[in-house]
Structure formats: C-alpha cells, structure tokens
Amino acid sequence: MTRSSTSLATPRLAVLLTLVGACGGPAPEGEEELGMLSQALTRGPWTFEGKPLDAYTQAEAQADFGASTGWDATSQITVGSSGGNEYLRVKLPASTENDGGKFYPPLWTSGEYATATLRWKMYLEPGWDFYSGDLKMAGVSGGKGYTGGAGDEAQANCDGWSSRFVLGGNPNNKLYAYYYGCDMTGTPSGGILYGNKLGTGCAVTVGEWYTLIISVQANTSGQANGKLRMWARRESDGTVCTVASSDTRRFANDTATYTWHENYPRKWNAEWFRGGAGTPPAEDHFLRVDDVLWNNYFYSTAPSL
C-alpha cells in the first residue's frame, strides 16, 4: 500500500515543518534555505506494506511515485517479505552488468525547489559477494541527469548533474558518492569521462539495514556554492557515517537549456546495478529497498529521518 504523508518520521520535525509551511517559522535543525520556500513538502513514506508478493511492475511504480516515472525494461524487482515486513527486492543477475532495478520518479508533482533531501533503507542479503567491481545505487539528479560516462557533456554543457551512492573499493564494501556535474574533475579518454567518487568511503556489512540520506542545495547559477551531503546510518546501533560533504559544488547553471532550473534536484534515480571494472559474480545477488521518503529541505547535519 502506498502511504503519503505531510509529516516526517518524528513528531517534533513534523511540527516544525508545519510552522515553516504556514508562517515562515523556525526551520528544522540543520536546515538551510536558498531563496524563499512557498510551502513545506514531504512525499512518502513508501513502505510497500500489503502489496502482493510478486513482480513490482512499471504500473505499480507509476501508481506509487508518479505517472511520469521512467522504467527500464531490464528491471528485475519483486516485493519481498520477512518478519511481516514488505520491501522491494532487487535481483542482480549472475555474471551480468547493467541489469537490476532502474526507474526515475520525479520528486514533485508540480513546481520545483532548490533544495531536497531523500532517504531510503537498504539491506544486502546474506550471500552477498563484495567483488572488485562497482555497484551503482540510488541517488538524485537535476537537468539532463548525466550518468554513464557522459562526464564530458556535463562539463561542457553545464545543464545537468547526478549524485548517487556507489559501493566501491576492492572489495567493494564501501559507500561513496558517485558524482557527475559541471565541476567534474578529470579529462575524457576517448570522449568518455566517468563519474567522480567523493569521500573516503563508509564500510557496510551484509545482513544489516542502513538508512541512506542525500541532501542537496542547488548552486547559484555560475557559482560553485552548491551543497551536497550524503550519510549512511546503520539501523542496528544508529551509527552515522558521512559519505560526502561539500559546500563548493557547481552542479549546473540554472537555465542553460531549459526554462526550468537544471541545477535544482528533480528526480530520484532509483538504480541498483553492477557496473564498471571487475568481473561480476557468477551467482544472483539480492538487495532490499524500503521506507522511501523525501522533502524539500537541505540539512547540513545528519537528520533523524
């Protein structure tokens, strides 16, 4: 069942959101604004409770997250259940790259906002193989949402960006930020420039639920003052690790191609697939995704979402 709410996970934060939306009152702790927010928005949480334990289809994704949701035909997502809790279960097929789960819900049904924070929970199922390649994971994007080796276009055109979590390293048991944007570093090789890994990495373990949070504040057009925060919180003990923290991002310019702002966060890039160097494991692997929520705030410190 899709659940939609105008409040966040904690009563205190819900009250603060109401105050901000109603009269420009105090903002949540750690929250900063770029310009005036006309209203406080929260979408979710989506917990997938009560859904049939079957394939999670494009139609279901559209019903949950919005009619303009993108969908990749290779997506292999089902609704799973454990201990009475339902969740999305993403299959990464044996010996393959690029297959898993891919869809791209818009953050807002109307309007656009310079700030956004997204959170969801992730669980790597027992038997997971931390092989030497990368696992691309969900994140957020704006404008053309560059990924997939299009870093040269992001640099040259300055009209789109993306930042998502990636499991990397050798073995790939650490979460990093995987970033494409106007301020990317590196030189294309044969016209290809892959994403920049940001941060020193946050180790994760199999069989543990983690809450992943990404918070973005758009840069002023042409300036390197955009803000990016990414955190991983281990649910068993509440330990928080900072995946990325930057106040100097130049995601994109605001009207390079479109009348709307390319530097504003616009989509949840719901992606989970193997990619990059390394030989994919010869067995199927599974991860779980649950409790998705977002709002139109920026948090400079890890929120208790």
LOFIVO-60243 format. One line per 10 residues: number of its first residue (from 0); their letters; for each residue x, y, z of N, C-alpha, C. Coordinates in nm, 2 decimals. Example, Ala and Ser with C-alpha at 12.3 -4.5 7.8 and 13.67 -1.06 7.14 Angstrom:
2
0 = as = 1.32:-0.57:0.78:1.23:-0.45:0.78:1.32:-0.33:0.78  1.28:-0.22:0.71:1.37:-0.11:0.71:1.29:0.00:0.79
This chain:
305
0 = mtrsstslat = 0.08:-0.12:0.00:0.00:0.00:0.00:0.09:0.12:0.00  0.06:0.22:-0.09:0.13:0.34:-0.09:0.08:0.43:0.02  0.18:0.49:0.10:0.14:0.58:0.20:0.20:0.72:0.17  0.12:0.82:0.18:0.16:0.95:0.15:0.13:1.04:0.28  0.22:1.12:0.32:0.20:1.20:0.44:0.26:1.34:0.42  0.20:1.43:0.50:0.26:1.57:0.50:0.35:1.59:0.62  0.38:1.48:0.69:0.47:1.49:0.81:0.59:1.40:0.79  0.70:1.42:0.87:0.81:1.33:0.86:0.81:1.23:0.97  0.92:1.16:0.99:0.92:1.04:1.08:0.90:1.08:1.23  0.95:1.20:1.27:0.94:1.23:1.41:0.84:1.34:1.44
10 = prlavlltlv = 0.76:1.34:1.54:0.66:1.44:1.57:0.72:1.58:1.58  0.84:1.60:1.64:0.90:1.73:1.66:0.92:1.79:1.52  0.98:1.71:1.43:1.01:1.76:1.30:0.88:1.79:1.22  0.78:1.71:1.24:0.65:1.74:1.17:0.60:1.87:1.21  0.60:1.90:1.34:0.56:2.03:1.39:0.63:2.15:1.33  0.77:2.13:1.32:0.85:2.24:1.26:0.82:2.26:1.11  0.79:2.15:1.04:0.76:2.16:0.90:0.63:2.24:0.89  0.53:2.21:0.97:0.40:2.28:0.97:0.43:2.43:0.99  0.51:2.47:1.08:0.54:2.61:1.11:0.60:2.67:0.99  0.70:2.61:0.93:0.77:2.67:0.81:0.67:2.69:0.70
20 = gacggpapeg = 0.58:2.59:0.67:0.49:2.60:0.56:0.38:2.70:0.59  0.34:2.72:0.71:0.23:2.81:0.74:0.27:2.95:0.76  0.38:2.98:0.82:0.41:3.12:0.85:0.56:3.16:0.84  0.64:3.08:0.78:0.78:3.11:0.77:0.85:3.10:0.90  0.81:3.01:0.99:0.86:3.00:1.12:0.99:2.92:1.12  1.03:2.87:1.24:1.16:2.81:1.25:1.17:2.68:1.16  1.29:2.67:1.10:1.31:2.55:1.01:1.37:2.44:1.10  1.36:2.31:1.04:1.42:2.20:1.12:1.57:2.22:1.15  1.61:2.16:1.25:1.75:2.18:1.30:1.85:2.13:1.19  1.94:2.21:1.15:2.04:2.18:1.05:1.99:2.21:0.91
30 = eeelgmlsqa = 1.87:2.27:0.90:1.82:2.30:0.76:1.86:2.44:0.72  1.89:2.46:0.59:1.92:2.59:0.54:1.84:2.61:0.41  1.82:2.73:0.37:1.74:2.76:0.25:1.82:2.84:0.15  1.78:2.82:0.02:1.83:2.90:-0.09:1.70:2.97:-0.14  1.68:3.10:-0.11:1.56:3.16:-0.15:1.44:3.13:-0.06  1.32:3.17:-0.09:1.20:3.16:-0.01:1.13:3.03:-0.05  1.10:2.95:0.05:1.01:2.83:0.02:0.87:2.87:0.03  0.79:2.85:-0.07:0.65:2.89:-0.06:0.56:2.79:0.02  0.61:2.66:0.03:0.54:2.57:0.11:0.64:2.46:0.15  0.61:2.39:0.26:0.69:2.27:0.30:0.63:2.15:0.24
40 = ltrgpwtfeg = 0.71:2.07:0.17:0.66:1.95:0.10:0.73:1.82:0.16  0.65:1.72:0.18:0.71:1.59:0.21:0.63:1.49:0.13  0.70:1.39:0.06:0.63:1.28:-0.01:0.68:1.15:0.05  0.59:1.06:0.08:0.62:0.94:0.14:0.57:0.94:0.28  0.60:0.84:0.36:0.69:0.73:0.32:0.62:0.62:0.24  0.70:0.56:0.15:0.65:0.44:0.08:0.71:0.32:0.15  0.63:0.24:0.20:0.68:0.12:0.28:0.64:-0.01:0.22  0.56:-0.01:0.11:0.53:-0.13:0.03:0.45:-0.24:0.11  0.40:-0.20:0.23:0.32:-0.30:0.30:0.19:-0.33:0.23  0.16:-0.46:0.24:0.03:-0.50:0.19:0.03:-0.53:0.04
50 = kpldaytqae = 0.14:-0.51:-0.03:0.15:-0.54:-0.17:0.16:-0.69:-0.20  0.11:-0.74:-0.31:0.13:-0.88:-0.34:0.27:-0.91:-0.35  0.31:-1.03:-0.31:0.45:-1.08:-0.31:0.48:-1.13:-0.45  0.49:-1.04:-0.54:0.51:-1.07:-0.69:0.60:-0.97:-0.75  0.60:-0.97:-0.88:0.68:-0.87:-0.95:0.63:-0.73:-0.92  0.73:-0.64:-0.90:0.70:-0.49:-0.89:0.71:-0.44:-1.03  0.59:-0.40:-1.08:0.58:-0.36:-1.22:0.60:-0.21:-1.25  0.61:-0.17:-1.37:0.61:-0.03:-1.41:0.48:0.03:-1.37  0.37:-0.03:-1.38:0.24:0.03:-1.34:0.24:0.05:-1.19  0.29:-0.04:-1.11:0.30:-0.02:-0.97:0.39:0.10:-0.93
60 = aqadfgastg = 0.50:0.11:-1.00:0.59:0.22:-0.97:0.53:0.35:-1.01  0.46:0.35:-1.11:0.39:0.48:-1.15:0.28:0.51:-1.05  0.20:0.41:-1.01:0.10:0.43:-0.91:0.16:0.49:-0.78  0.27:0.43:-0.74:0.34:0.48:-0.62:0.40:0.62:-0.63  0.48:0.64:-0.73:0.57:0.75:-0.73:0.53:0.86:-0.83  0.44:0.83:-0.93:0.40:0.93:-1.02:0.40:0.88:-1.16  0.31:0.94:-1.24:0.28:0.89:-1.38:0.39:0.91:-1.47  0.48:1.00:-1.45:0.59:1.03:-1.54:0.72:0.95:-1.50  0.70:0.85:-1.41:0.81:0.77:-1.37:0.88:0.69:-1.49  1.01:0.70:-1.51:1.08:0.62:-1.61:1.09:0.48:-1.56
70 = wdatsqitvg = 1.11:0.39:-1.66:1.12:0.25:-1.62:1.22:0.18:-1.72  1.31:0.10:-1.68:1.40:0.03:-1.76:1.35:-0.11:-1.78  1.34:-0.16:-1.90:1.28:-0.29:-1.93:1.36:-0.41:-1.86  1.48:-0.38:-1.83:1.56:-0.49:-1.77:1.54:-0.50:-1.62  1.46:-0.41:-1.56:1.44:-0.41:-1.41:1.39:-0.54:-1.37  1.45:-0.60:-1.26:1.41:-0.72:-1.20:1.38:-0.70:-1.05  1.26:-0.65:-1.02:1.23:-0.61:-0.89:1.10:-0.68:-0.85  1.10:-0.74:-0.73:0.98:-0.80:-0.68:0.95:-0.74:-0.54  0.83:-0.77:-0.49:0.80:-0.74:-0.35:0.83:-0.86:-0.26  0.92:-0.84:-0.17:0.96:-0.95:-0.08:0.90:-0.92:0.06
80 = ssggneylrv = 0.91:-1.02:0.15:0.86:-1.01:0.29:0.95:-1.09:0.38  0.97:-1.03:0.50:1.05:-1.10:0.60:1.00:-1.05:0.74  0.96:-1.14:0.83:0.92:-1.10:0.96:0.80:-1.01:0.96  0.72:-1.02:0.86:0.60:-0.94:0.84:0.62:-0.80:0.78  0.74:-0.78:0.73:0.78:-0.65:0.67:0.79:-0.67:0.52  0.72:-0.59:0.44:0.74:-0.59:0.30:0.84:-0.49:0.25  0.90:-0.52:0.14:1.00:-0.43:0.08:1.02:-0.46:-0.07  1.09:-0.38:-0.14:1.13:-0.41:-0.28:1.26:-0.49:-0.27  1.26:-0.60:-0.35:1.37:-0.69:-0.36:1.43:-0.69:-0.50  1.55:-0.64:-0.51:1.61:-0.62:-0.64:1.71:-0.73:-0.67
90 = klpastendg = 1.69:-0.80:-0.78:1.78:-0.91:-0.82:1.89:-0.85:-0.92  2.01:-0.88:-0.88:2.13:-0.86:-0.97:2.17:-0.99:-1.04  2.13:-1.01:-1.16:2.15:-1.14:-1.22:2.30:-1.18:-1.23  2.32:-1.31:-1.22:2.46:-1.37:-1.23:2.53:-1.33:-1.35  2.66:-1.29:-1.34:2.75:-1.27:-1.45:2.71:-1.16:-1.54  2.64:-1.06:-1.49:2.59:-0.95:-1.58:2.62:-0.82:-1.51  2.63:-0.72:-1.60:2.63:-0.58:-1.56:2.51:-0.51:-1.61  2.48:-0.39:-1.56:2.37:-0.30:-1.60:2.23:-0.35:-1.58  2.21:-0.48:-1.53:2.08:-0.53:-1.50:2.05:-0.52:-1.35  1.93:-0.50:-1.31:1.89:-0.50:-1.17:1.76:-0.42:-1.16
100 = gkfypplwts = 1.77:-0.30:-1.11:1.65:-0.22:-1.10:1.68:-0.08:-1.14  1.59:-0.02:-1.22:1.61:0.12:-1.27:1.48:0.19:-1.30  1.45:0.29:-1.22:1.34:0.38:-1.25:1.36:0.51:-1.19  1.29:0.62:-1.24:1.33:0.75:-1.21:1.21:0.84:-1.18  1.16:0.83:-1.06:1.05:0.91:-1.02:1.08:1.06:-1.01  0.99:1.15:-1.05:1.01:1.29:-1.03:0.99:1.32:-0.88  1.06:1.41:-0.82:1.04:1.45:-0.68:0.91:1.51:-0.65  0.86:1.60:-0.75:0.75:1.68:-0.72:0.64:1.66:-0.83  0.52:1.66:-0.79:0.41:1.65:-0.89:0.39:1.78:-0.97  0.44:1.90:-0.90:0.43:2.03:-0.97:0.54:2.12:-0.90
110 = geyatatlrw = 0.58:2.22:-0.97:0.68:2.31:-0.92:0.82:2.25:-0.91  0.91:2.33:-0.86:1.05:2.29:-0.85:1.11:2.37:-0.73  1.21:2.31:-0.66:1.26:2.36:-0.54:1.41:2.35:-0.55  1.48:2.44:-0.49:1.63:2.45:-0.49:1.69:2.35:-0.39  1.61:2.29:-0.30:1.66:2.20:-0.20:1.58:2.08:-0.20  1.65:1.97:-0.16:1.57:1.84:-0.15:1.66:1.75:-0.06  1.59:1.67:0.02:1.65:1.56:0.10:1.57:1.43:0.07  1.65:1.32:0.04:1.58:1.19:0.02:1.64:1.09:0.11  1.56:1.00:0.16:1.61:0.89:0.24:1.54:0.76:0.20  1.61:0.65:0.21:1.56:0.52:0.19:1.64:0.42:0.27
120 = kmylepgwdf = 1.59:0.30:0.28:1.67:0.20:0.36:1.72:0.09:0.26  1.83:0.03:0.29:1.90:-0.07:0.20:1.95:-0.18:0.29  1.94:-0.30:0.23:1.98:-0.42:0.30:2.04:-0.52:0.20  2.17:-0.56:0.22:2.23:-0.66:0.13:2.21:-0.79:0.19  2.15:-0.88:0.11:2.11:-1.01:0.16:2.23:-1.10:0.19  2.22:-1.20:0.28:2.32:-1.29:0.31:2.36:-1.36:0.18  2.49:-1.39:0.17:2.55:-1.45:0.05:2.60:-1.35:-0.05  2.59:-1.22:-0.01:2.64:-1.11:-0.10:2.79:-1.12:-0.12  2.83:-1.10:-0.24:2.98:-1.11:-0.28:3.03:-0.97:-0.30  3.12:-0.92:-0.22:3.18:-0.79:-0.24:3.29:-0.81:-0.34
130 = ysgdlkmagv = 3.26:-0.82:-0.47:3.36:-0.84:-0.57:3.43:-0.71:-0.61  3.52:-0.71:-0.70:3.61:-0.59:-0.72:3.54:-0.48:-0.81  3.42:-0.50:-0.86:3.36:-0.40:-0.94:3.27:-0.31:-0.86  3.21:-0.22:-0.92:3.12:-0.12:-0.85:2.97:-0.17:-0.86  2.90:-0.13:-0.76:2.76:-0.15:-0.76:2.70:0.00:-0.76  2.63:0.04:-0.86:2.57:0.17:-0.87:2.44:0.16:-0.80  2.41:0.27:-0.72:2.29:0.27:-0.64:2.22:0.40:-0.65  2.11:0.41:-0.58:2.02:0.52:-0.60:2.08:0.66:-0.55  2.02:0.76:-0.61:2.06:0.90:-0.57:1.96:1.00:-0.63  2.01:1.12:-0.66:1.92:1.23:-0.71:1.99:1.30:-0.83
140 = sggkgytgga = 1.91:1.36:-0.91:1.96:1.42:-1.03:1.88:1.55:-1.06  1.94:1.63:-1.15:1.88:1.75:-1.20:1.91:1.77:-1.34  1.83:1.86:-1.41:1.86:1.88:-1.55:1.86:1.76:-1.64  1.97:1.74:-1.72:1.98:1.62:-1.80:2.02:1.50:-1.72  2.06:1.51:-1.60:2.09:1.40:-1.51:2.20:1.31:-1.56  2.31:1.37:-1.60:2.42:1.29:-1.66:2.47:1.18:-1.58  2.49:1.06:-1.64:2.55:0.94:-1.59:2.62:0.87:-1.70  2.67:0.75:-1.67:2.71:0.65:-1.78:2.82:0.70:-1.87  2.92:0.77:-1.81:3.04:0.81:-1.89:3.02:0.93:-1.97  2.91:1.01:-1.93:2.89:1.14:-2.00:2.94:1.26:-1.93
150 = gdeaqancdg = 3.05:1.24:-1.86:3.11:1.35:-1.78:3.16:1.46:-1.87  3.20:1.43:-1.99:3.25:1.54:-2.08:3.13:1.63:-2.11  3.01:1.57:-2.13:2.90:1.66:-2.16:2.86:1.74:-2.04  2.86:1.68:-1.93:2.83:1.75:-1.81:2.92:1.87:-1.79  3.05:1.85:-1.81:3.15:1.96:-1.80:3.12:2.07:-1.90  3.10:2.03:-2.03:3.09:2.12:-2.14:2.96:2.20:-2.14  2.85:2.13:-2.11:2.72:2.19:-2.13:2.66:2.25:-2.00  2.71:2.20:-1.89:2.67:2.26:-1.76:2.51:2.26:-1.74  2.44:2.16:-1.79:2.30:2.16:-1.79:2.24:2.04:-1.73  2.31:1.97:-1.64:2.26:1.85:-1.58:2.36:1.79:-1.48
160 = wssrfvlggn = 2.32:1.71:-1.39:2.41:1.65:-1.29:2.34:1.54:-1.22  2.42:1.46:-1.15:2.36:1.35:-1.07:2.46:1.32:-0.96  2.41:1.27:-0.85:2.49:1.22:-0.74:2.42:1.11:-0.67  2.49:0.99:-0.67:2.42:0.87:-0.62:2.52:0.80:-0.53  2.47:0.70:-0.46:2.56:0.61:-0.38:2.62:0.51:-0.47  2.74:0.47:-0.45:2.80:0.35:-0.52:2.88:0.27:-0.42  2.87:0.14:-0.43:2.96:0.05:-0.35:3.09:0.03:-0.43  3.20:0.07:-0.37:3.32:0.06:-0.45:3.44:0.01:-0.36  3.56:0.02:-0.42:3.68:-0.03:-0.35:3.71:-0.17:-0.39  3.81:-0.23:-0.32:3.85:-0.37:-0.35:3.87:-0.44:-0.22
170 = pnnklyayyy = 3.78:-0.51:-0.17:3.64:-0.54:-0.23:3.55:-0.42:-0.22  3.44:-0.42:-0.29:3.35:-0.30:-0.30:3.26:-0.29:-0.18  3.31:-0.29:-0.06:3.22:-0.28:0.06:3.21:-0.15:0.12  3.25:-0.04:0.05:3.24:0.10:0.10:3.15:0.18:0.01  3.06:0.26:0.08:2.98:0.35:0.01:3.05:0.48:-0.02  3.04:0.53:-0.14:3.10:0.66:-0.18:2.99:0.73:-0.25  3.01:0.86:-0.27:2.92:0.94:-0.36:2.98:0.93:-0.50  2.89:0.91:-0.60:2.93:0.90:-0.74:2.87:1.01:-0.81  2.95:1.11:-0.86:2.91:1.24:-0.90:2.94:1.28:-1.04  2.84:1.33:-1.11:2.85:1.40:-1.24:2.80:1.54:-1.23
180 = gcdmtgtpsg = 2.87:1.64:-1.28:2.83:1.77:-1.27:2.92:1.87:-1.35  2.88:1.99:-1.35:2.96:2.09:-1.43:3.10:2.11:-1.38  3.12:2.08:-1.25:3.25:2.10:-1.19:3.33:1.96:-1.18  3.30:1.86:-1.26:3.37:1.74:-1.26:3.51:1.76:-1.28  3.59:1.67:-1.22:3.74:1.67:-1.25:3.77:1.56:-1.34  3.89:1.57:-1.40:3.93:1.46:-1.50:3.92:1.51:-1.64  3.99:1.43:-1.73:3.99:1.46:-1.87:3.93:1.34:-1.94  3.84:1.36:-2.03:3.78:1.25:-2.11:3.89:1.17:-2.18  3.87:1.04:-2.18:3.96:0.95:-2.25:3.88:0.88:-2.36  3.91:0.91:-2.49:3.83:0.87:-2.60:3.69:0.92:-2.59
190 = gilygnklgt = 3.67:1.04:-2.54:3.54:1.10:-2.53:3.46:1.06:-2.41  3.52:0.98:-2.32:3.45:0.92:-2.21:3.51:0.97:-2.08  3.42:1.03:-1.99:3.47:1.07:-1.86:3.36:1.01:-1.76  3.41:0.92:-1.68:3.32:0.86:-1.58:3.31:0.94:-1.46  3.21:0.91:-1.37:3.19:0.99:-1.25:3.30:1.00:-1.16  3.30:1.10:-1.08:3.40:1.12:-0.97:3.35:1.06:-0.84  3.43:0.98:-0.77:3.40:0.93:-0.64:3.44:1.03:-0.54  3.35:1.07:-0.45:3.37:1.17:-0.35:3.37:1.10:-0.21  3.45:1.15:-0.12:3.46:1.10:0.01:3.56:0.98:0.03  3.58:0.94:0.15:3.68:0.84:0.18:3.61:0.70:0.20
200 = gcavtvgewy = 3.48:0.69:0.19:3.41:0.57:0.20:3.36:0.53:0.33  3.24:0.47:0.34:3.18:0.42:0.46:3.15:0.27:0.44  3.22:0.19:0.52:3.20:0.04:0.51:3.06:0.00:0.55  3.01:-0.10:0.48:2.88:-0.16:0.51:2.90:-0.31:0.52  2.81:-0.38:0.59:2.82:-0.52:0.61:2.69:-0.59:0.56  2.70:-0.71:0.53:2.58:-0.79:0.48:2.49:-0.82:0.60  2.36:-0.83:0.56:2.26:-0.86:0.66:2.23:-0.75:0.76  2.25:-0.63:0.73:2.22:-0.51:0.81:2.14:-0.41:0.73  2.04:-0.35:0.80:1.97:-0.24:0.74:2.04:-0.11:0.76  2.05:-0.03:0.65:2.11:0.10:0.65:2.01:0.20:0.60
210 = tliisvqant = 2.01:0.32:0.66:1.93:0.43:0.60:2.03:0.52:0.53  2.00:0.54:0.40:2.09:0.62:0.32:2.01:0.76:0.30  2.09:0.87:0.32:2.03:1.00:0.31:2.11:1.09:0.22  2.05:1.16:0.13:2.12:1.25:0.04:2.05:1.39:0.05  2.12:1.49:0.07:2.06:1.63:0.09:2.14:1.72:-0.01  2.06:1.80:-0.08:2.12:1.89:-0.19:2.06:2.03:-0.18  2.15:2.13:-0.19:2.11:2.26:-0.21:2.17:2.31:-0.34  2.09:2.36:-0.43:2.14:2.40:-0.56:2.24:2.51:-0.55  2.33:2.52:-0.64:2.43:2.63:-0.65:2.36:2.75:-0.72  2.40:2.87:-0.69:2.37:2.99:-0.77:2.42:2.97:-0.91
220 = sgqangklrm = 2.35:3.01:-1.01:2.40:2.98:-1.14:2.53:3.04:-1.17  2.62:2.96:-1.22:2.76:3.00:-1.25:2.85:3.01:-1.13  2.81:2.97:-1.01:2.89:2.98:-0.89:2.91:2.84:-0.83  3.02:2.82:-0.77:3.05:2.69:-0.70:3.01:2.70:-0.55  2.88:2.72:-0.53:2.84:2.72:-0.39:2.72:2.63:-0.36  2.71:2.53:-0.44:2.61:2.42:-0.41:2.65:2.33:-0.30  2.55:2.28:-0.23:2.59:2.20:-0.11:2.54:2.05:-0.13  2.62:1.96:-0.09:2.59:1.82:-0.10:2.62:1.75:0.03  2.53:1.67:0.08:2.56:1.59:0.20:2.50:1.45:0.17  2.58:1.35:0.21:2.53:1.21:0.20:2.57:1.13:0.32
230 = warresdgtv = 2.48:1.06:0.38:2.51:0.99:0.50:2.46:0.84:0.49  2.52:0.75:0.57:2.47:0.62:0.59:2.46:0.59:0.74  2.34:0.55:0.78:2.31:0.52:0.92:2.28:0.37:0.94  2.36:0.30:1.02:2.34:0.16:1.05:2.22:0.15:1.15  2.11:0.09:1.11:2.00:0.09:1.19:2.01:0.01:1.32  2.10:-0.09:1.33:2.11:-0.18:1.45:2.16:-0.10:1.57  2.25:0.00:1.54:2.30:0.08:1.66:2.30:0.23:1.64  2.24:0.28:1.52:2.23:0.42:1.50:2.36:0.49:1.46  2.46:0.42:1.43:2.59:0.48:1.39:2.57:0.55:1.26  2.62:0.68:1.25:2.61:0.75:1.12:2.75:0.77:1.07
240 = ctvassdtrr = 2.77:0.75:0.94:2.89:0.78:0.87:2.86:0.88:0.76  2.95:0.98:0.74:2.94:1.08:0.64:3.00:1.02:0.51  2.92:1.00:0.41:2.96:0.96:0.28:3.02:1.07:0.20  2.96:1.19:0.20:3.01:1.30:0.13:2.96:1.43:0.20  3.05:1.53:0.19:3.01:1.66:0.25:3.09:1.77:0.17  3.01:1.86:0.10:3.07:1.96:0.02:2.98:2.08:0.02  3.05:2.20:0.03:2.98:2.33:0.01:3.02:2.40:-0.11  3.09:2.34:-0.20:3.15:2.41:-0.32:3.12:2.34:-0.45  3.00:2.28:-0.46:2.96:2.21:-0.58:2.90:2.31:-0.68  2.94:2.29:-0.81:2.87:2.36:-0.92:2.80:2.26:-1.00
250 = fandtatytw = 2.68:2.22:-0.96:2.61:2.11:-1.02:2.58:2.15:-1.17  2.52:2.27:-1.19:2.49:2.31:-1.33:2.45:2.46:-1.32  2.43:2.52:-1.44:2.37:2.65:-1.44:2.22:2.64:-1.44  2.15:2.75:-1.42:2.01:2.74:-1.39:1.92:2.73:-1.51  1.96:2.80:-1.62:1.88:2.80:-1.74:1.96:2.78:-1.87  2.06:2.69:-1.87:2.14:2.67:-1.98:2.07:2.62:-2.10  1.97:2.53:-2.08:1.89:2.47:-2.19:1.74:2.49:-2.18  1.69:2.48:-2.05:1.55:2.48:-2.03:1.51:2.60:-1.96  1.37:2.62:-1.96:1.32:2.74:-1.88:1.32:2.71:-1.73  1.32:2.58:-1.69:1.33:2.54:-1.55:1.48:2.53:-1.52
260 = henyprkwna = 1.51:2.51:-1.39:1.64:2.51:-1.34:1.72:2.38:-1.34  1.82:2.37:-1.42:1.89:2.25:-1.44:1.97:2.21:-1.31  2.00:2.31:-1.23:2.08:2.29:-1.11:1.99:2.25:-0.99  1.86:2.25:-1.00:1.77:2.21:-0.90:1.75:2.05:-0.90  1.74:1.99:-0.78:1.71:1.85:-0.78:1.57:1.82:-0.83  1.56:1.72:-0.92:1.43:1.69:-0.98:1.38:1.55:-0.98  1.48:1.45:-0.97:1.44:1.31:-0.98:1.51:1.23:-0.87  1.44:1.12:-0.83:1.51:1.02:-0.75:1.56:0.91:-0.85  1.69:0.90:-0.87:1.74:0.80:-0.95:1.74:0.66:-0.88  1.64:0.59:-0.89:1.62:0.46:-0.82:1.69:0.35:-0.91
270 = ewfrggagtp = 1.82:0.34:-0.89:1.90:0.25:-0.97:1.98:0.16:-0.87  1.99:0.03:-0.91:2.07:-0.07:-0.84:2.12:-0.17:-0.95  2.25:-0.16:-0.99:2.30:-0.25:-1.09:2.45:-0.25:-1.08  2.51:-0.36:-1.13:2.66:-0.37:-1.13:2.71:-0.29:-1.25  2.82:-0.23:-1.23:2.88:-0.15:-1.34:3.03:-0.12:-1.31  3.10:-0.09:-1.42:3.24:-0.05:-1.40:3.33:-0.17:-1.41  3.46:-0.16:-1.37:3.56:-0.26:-1.38:3.53:-0.38:-1.29  3.59:-0.49:-1.32:3.57:-0.61:-1.24:3.48:-0.71:-1.31  3.49:-0.84:-1.26:3.41:-0.95:-1.32:3.29:-0.97:-1.23  3.17:-0.96:-1.28:3.05:-0.98:-1.19:3.05:-1.12:-1.14
280 = paedhflrvd = 3.00:-1.14:-1.02:2.99:-1.27:-0.96:2.91:-1.37:-1.04  2.93:-1.49:-1.03:2.86:-1.60:-1.11:2.73:-1.64:-1.05  2.69:-1.57:-0.94:2.56:-1.61:-0.88:2.47:-1.48:-0.87  2.34:-1.51:-0.87:2.25:-1.40:-0.84:2.27:-1.34:-0.70  2.25:-1.21:-0.69:2.26:-1.14:-0.56:2.13:-1.06:-0.55  2.10:-1.03:-0.42:1.97:-0.96:-0.39:2.00:-0.85:-0.29  1.93:-0.74:-0.31:1.93:-0.63:-0.21:1.79:-0.59:-0.19  1.76:-0.53:-0.07:1.63:-0.48:-0.04:1.63:-0.33:-0.02  1.51:-0.27:-0.06:1.49:-0.13:-0.05:1.36:-0.11:0.02  1.35:-0.01:0.11:1.23:0.01:0.19:1.22:0.15:0.24
290 = dvlwnnyfys = 1.11:0.19:0.28:1.08:0.32:0.36:1.14:0.44:0.29  1.09:0.47:0.18:1.14:0.58:0.09:1.06:0.71:0.13  1.13:0.82:0.14:1.07:0.95:0.18:1.16:1.06:0.13  1.10:1.17:0.09:1.18:1.29:0.06:1.10:1.42:0.10  1.18:1.53:0.11:1.12:1.66:0.14:1.20:1.77:0.06  1.15:1.89:0.08:1.22:2.00:0.00:1.30:2.09:0.10  1.39:2.02:0.18:1.48:2.09:0.27:1.62:2.05:0.24  1.71:2.13:0.29:1.86:2.09:0.29:1.90:2.08:0.44  1.97:1.98:0.47:2.02:1.96:0.61:2.17:1.96:0.61  2.24:2.04:0.69:2.38:2.05:0.69:2.44:1.94:0.78
300 = tapsl = 2.36:1.89:0.88:2.40:1.78:0.96:2.29:1.67:0.95  2.33:1.55:0.98:2.25:1.43:0.95:2.12:1.44:1.03  2.01:1.44:0.96:1.87:1.45:1.02:1.83:1.31:1.07  1.74:1.31:1.16:1.68:1.18:1.22:1.56:1.14:1.14  1.57:1.14:1.01:1.46:1.10:0.92:1.45:0.95:0.92
